[in-house]
Amino acid sequence: MEKEVIVGEKKLNDRSLLRNFYPKYVFEKVEDIPYELIAKEGIKLILMDMDNTIIDSKGKYSKDIKKWIKYMKSKNIKLYIVSNSFSEKVVKRIAKELGLRYFYKASKPSTKAFKKVSMEFPEINKSEILMIGDQLFTDIWGGNRFNIKTILVKRINKKEIFISRLKRPIEKVILSHYYKKEENLSKCKV
């Protein structure tokens, strides 16, 4: 039986609360996201999580991610790292190597970083911004809270910080509800 929650004057059920964590699309990895989808969605700015989204636990990224970034840039798509990492040194190094701008200590799911980055591009509307990440409770929820499109990708490797490992079982439950919804099946590539 679904539990009802009252928010303000609205009655919400458990399923509508779960929608806060639903990505618009799901892909195996960033490099699998086709430009055709980016163009169809009218995206001009892509925000990307860093850890376990574009780099592994050793701070390495693949040749394929570098090619994907180069290709997106050739299509005039702006790309930006938005990371919760407290190490500016690491974020700055990866951003420099990939030719990207960055925002570290983003505190996702807070919308603070999204607001600051979007203010750097006043010509780009929220409807033209996409967030890509590997975690529902930071990347996807943060993007959804800021009312931008979101793509969930599979984490690069299993090694993660403790807090991320704690959240993964809850994410599995949310994703099982997401995958059960017929309209989401066509959006999933994993």
C-alpha positions as CSV (number, residue, x, y, z in Angstrom):
1,M,0.0,0.0,0.0
2,E,1.3,3.4,-0.9
3,K,1.9,5.8,1.9
4,E,0.5,9.4,1.6
5,V,2.6,12.4,2.5
6,I,1.2,15.9,2.8
7,V,3.5,18.7,1.5
8,G,1.9,22.1,1.9
9,E,-1.7,21.4,0.7
10,K,-0.7,18.7,-1.8
11,K,-1.0,15.0,-1.1
12,L,1.8,13.0,-2.5
13,N,2.3,9.3,-2.6
14,D,5.6,7.4,-2.3
15,R,5.9,7.1,-6.0
16,S,5.6,10.8,-6.7
17,L,8.4,11.4,-4.0
18,L,10.6,8.9,-5.9
19,R,10.3,10.9,-9.1
20,N,12.6,13.5,-7.5
21,F,15.4,11.0,-8.0
22,Y,14.4,9.8,-11.5
23,P,16.8,10.7,-14.3
24,K,15.4,11.7,-17.7
25,Y,17.7,9.1,-19.4
26,V,20.0,6.3,-18.3
27,F,23.2,5.2,-20.1
28,E,26.0,2.8,-19.4
29,K,28.7,5.5,-19.6
30,V,29.1,9.1,-20.6
31,E,30.7,8.1,-23.9
32,D,27.5,6.3,-24.9
33,I,25.4,9.4,-24.9
34,P,25.0,10.3,-28.5
35,Y,25.2,13.9,-29.9
36,E,21.9,13.2,-31.6
37,L,20.1,13.0,-28.2
38,I,21.9,16.2,-27.0
39,A,20.8,18.0,-30.2
40,K,17.2,16.6,-29.9
41,E,16.9,17.9,-26.3
42,G,18.3,21.3,-27.3
43,I,21.2,21.0,-24.9
44,K,23.9,23.8,-25.1
45,L,25.6,23.2,-21.7
46,I,26.5,19.9,-20.2
47,L,27.4,19.7,-16.5
48,M,29.3,16.5,-15.5
49,D,30.1,15.0,-12.2
50,M,33.7,13.9,-12.0
51,D,34.4,11.0,-9.5
52,N,33.1,7.7,-10.9
53,T,31.4,9.5,-13.8
54,I,34.4,10.7,-15.9
55,I,37.3,9.5,-13.8
56,D,37.9,6.2,-11.9
57,S,39.1,5.9,-8.2
58,K,42.7,6.5,-9.3
59,G,41.9,9.8,-11.0
60,K,42.2,8.3,-14.5
61,Y,39.9,8.9,-17.5
62,S,39.6,6.9,-20.7
63,K,40.7,7.9,-24.2
64,D,37.0,7.5,-25.1
65,I,35.8,10.2,-22.6
66,K,38.5,12.5,-24.0
67,K,37.2,11.9,-27.6
68,W,33.6,12.4,-26.5
69,I,34.4,15.7,-24.9
70,K,36.3,16.8,-27.9
71,Y,33.5,15.8,-30.2
72,M,30.8,17.6,-28.1
73,K,33.0,20.7,-28.1
74,S,33.2,20.5,-31.9
75,K,29.4,20.7,-31.9
76,N,29.6,23.9,-29.9
77,I,28.4,22.2,-26.7
78,K,29.8,23.8,-23.5
79,L,31.0,21.3,-20.9
80,Y,31.6,22.0,-17.2
81,I,32.7,19.7,-14.3
82,V,30.5,20.1,-11.2
83,S,32.1,18.1,-8.5
84,N,31.4,17.6,-4.7
85,S,35.2,16.9,-4.3
86,F,36.9,19.1,-1.7
87,S,40.2,18.7,-3.6
88,E,40.6,21.6,-5.9
89,K,44.0,20.3,-7.0
90,V,42.5,17.1,-8.4
91,V,39.4,18.7,-10.0
92,K,41.6,21.5,-11.5
93,R,44.0,18.9,-12.9
94,I,41.3,16.9,-14.6
95,A,39.6,20.0,-15.9
96,K,42.8,21.3,-17.3
97,E,43.7,18.0,-19.0
98,L,40.2,17.8,-20.6
99,G,40.0,21.5,-21.4
100,L,37.0,22.1,-19.2
101,R,35.9,24.7,-16.7
102,Y,35.1,23.4,-13.2
103,F,33.2,24.0,-9.9
104,Y,34.4,22.0,-6.9
105,K,32.9,21.7,-3.4
106,A,29.5,21.9,-5.2
107,S,27.5,20.4,-2.3
108,K,25.1,18.6,-4.6
109,P,22.2,18.1,-4.3
110,S,22.2,21.8,-3.3
111,T,21.4,23.9,-6.3
112,K,24.1,26.5,-5.4
113,A,26.7,25.3,-7.9
114,F,24.1,24.9,-10.6
115,K,23.0,28.5,-10.1
116,K,26.5,29.9,-10.1
117,V,27.5,27.9,-13.2
118,S,24.3,28.9,-15.1
119,M,24.9,32.6,-14.3
120,E,28.2,32.3,-16.2
121,F,26.1,31.5,-19.3
122,P,23.2,34.0,-19.3
123,E,22.4,33.2,-22.9
124,I,21.6,29.6,-22.0
125,N,18.2,28.7,-20.6
126,K,17.7,26.0,-17.9
127,S,15.9,23.9,-20.6
128,E,19.2,23.8,-22.5
129,I,21.3,22.5,-19.6
130,L,22.0,18.8,-18.8
131,M,23.5,17.2,-15.7
132,I,25.3,13.9,-16.1
133,G,26.3,11.8,-13.0
134,D,26.5,8.4,-11.4
135,Q,24.6,9.1,-8.2
136,L,20.9,9.6,-7.7
137,F,21.1,11.5,-4.4
138,T,23.7,14.1,-5.5
139,D,23.9,14.5,-9.3
140,I,20.4,13.5,-10.4
141,W,18.5,15.0,-7.4
142,G,20.5,18.2,-7.6
143,G,19.8,18.5,-11.3
144,N,16.1,17.8,-10.9
145,R,15.9,20.3,-8.0
146,F,17.4,22.9,-10.3
147,N,14.9,21.9,-13.0
148,I,17.4,20.8,-15.6
149,K,17.5,17.6,-17.6
150,T,19.5,14.7,-16.1
151,I,21.3,11.6,-17.3
152,L,22.4,8.8,-14.9
153,V,25.4,6.7,-15.9
154,K,26.7,3.6,-14.3
155,R,29.6,4.2,-12.0
156,I,33.0,3.5,-13.5
157,N,34.2,1.2,-10.7
158,K,33.0,-0.2,-7.4
159,K,35.6,1.6,-5.2
160,E,33.8,4.5,-3.6
161,I,33.9,6.6,-0.5
162,F,32.0,5.2,2.5
163,I,29.0,7.5,2.2
164,S,28.4,6.7,-1.5
165,R,28.5,2.9,-0.7
166,L,25.8,3.5,2.0
167,K,23.5,5.1,-0.5
168,R,23.8,2.5,-3.3
169,P,21.2,0.0,-1.9
170,I,18.6,2.8,-1.6
171,E,19.4,3.9,-5.2
172,K,18.7,0.3,-6.3
173,V,15.2,0.4,-4.8
174,I,14.5,3.8,-6.5
175,L,15.9,2.6,-9.8
176,S,13.7,-0.6,-9.7
177,H,10.6,1.6,-9.5
178,Y,12.0,3.8,-12.3
179,Y,12.5,0.8,-14.6
180,K,9.0,-0.5,-13.9
181,K,7.5,2.6,-15.4
182,E,6.8,1.8,-19.0
183,E,7.5,5.3,-20.2
184,N,11.1,5.0,-18.8
185,L,12.0,1.8,-20.6
186,S,12.6,3.6,-23.9
187,K,14.9,6.1,-22.1
188,C,17.2,3.5,-20.6
189,K,20.3,2.3,-22.3
190,V,21.7,0.3,-19.4
